[in-house]
């Protein structure tokens, strides 16, 4: 089974999202590396609903400018939605 981090990260690695993540981190690759590390740690210990966990995670990334934390949440949420749609589509194909 795919971990929550893996399925979110899968949707973040395309060029558009990688650029958006760098922009959120003020174009600082060191901050981006910290963000990915923190994201992995956070999502590996999911004891709350994933959206609540992501909101908390984003609000705690103090090295990212406050206004960019909202953009971070939106990007991570969209990555989750995309992955869930893909899983659903695969399931529908399997059933048909």
C-alpha positions in Angstrom: 0.0 0.0 0.0 1.2 3.5 -0.8 2.0 5.7 2.2 0.2 9.1 2.4 3.6 10.8 1.8 4.2 8.8 -1.4 0.8 9.5 -2.9 1.1 13.3 -2.2 4.7 13.4 -3.3 3.8 11.6 -6.6 1.6 14.5 -7.5 4.2 17.1 -6.5 7.0 15.9 -8.7 5.7 17.2 -12.0 7.4 20.3 -13.3 4.5 22.6 -12.6 4.1 21.6 -9.0 7.8 21.5 -8.4 8.0 25.1 -9.6 5.0 26.0 -7.4 6.7 24.4 -4.4 9.8 26.4 -5.0 7.8 29.6 -5.3 6.1 28.8 -2.0 9.6 28.4 -0.5 10.7 31.8 -1.9 12.8 30.0 -4.5 15.0 28.6 -1.8 16.0 24.9 -2.5 17.2 24.4 1.1 13.7 25.4 2.3 12.2 23.0 -0.2 14.3 20.2 1.0 13.2 20.9 4.6 9.6 21.1 3.5 9.8 17.6 1.9 11.5 16.2 4.9 8.9 17.7 7.3 6.1 16.5 5.0 7.4 13.0 5.0 7.7 13.0 8.9 4.3 14.5 9.3 2.4 12.2 7.0 4.0 9.1 8.2 2.3 9.6 11.6 -1.2 10.3 10.5 -3.6 9.9 13.5 -6.1 12.6 12.4 -8.0 13.1 9.2 -5.5 13.9 6.4 -7.0 17.4 5.6 -6.8 18.4 9.2 -3.3 17.0 9.4 -2.3 19.0 6.3 -3.8 22.2 7.6 -1.8 21.8 10.9 1.3 20.9 9.0 1.1 23.9 6.7 0.5 26.3 9.6 3.6 25.1 11.4 6.1 25.7 8.5 7.3 28.9 10.0 10.3 29.2 7.6 7.7 29.7 4.8 6.1 33.1 4.6 2.6 33.2 6.1 0.7 33.9 2.8 2.6 31.1 1.1 1.4 28.6 3.7 -2.2 28.8 2.4 -0.8 28.2 -1.1 1.1 25.2 0.2 -2.1 23.7 1.7 -4.0 24.2 -1.6 -1.2 22.5 -3.6 -1.0 19.6 -1.2 -4.8 19.3 -1.1 -4.9 19.2 -4.9 -2.2 16.6 -5.0 -4.4 14.4 -2.7 -7.5 15.0 -4.8 -5.6 14.1 -8.0 -4.2 10.9 -6.5 -7.6 9.8 -5.1 -9.2 10.4 -8.5 -6.5 8.3 -10.1 -7.1 5.5 -7.6 -10.9 5.7 -8.2 -10.5 5.6 -11.9 -8.3 2.5 -11.6 -10.9 0.9 -9.4 -13.6 1.6 -11.9 -11.6 0.2 -14.8 -10.9 -2.9 -12.7 -14.6 -3.4 -12.0 -15.6 -2.9 -15.6 
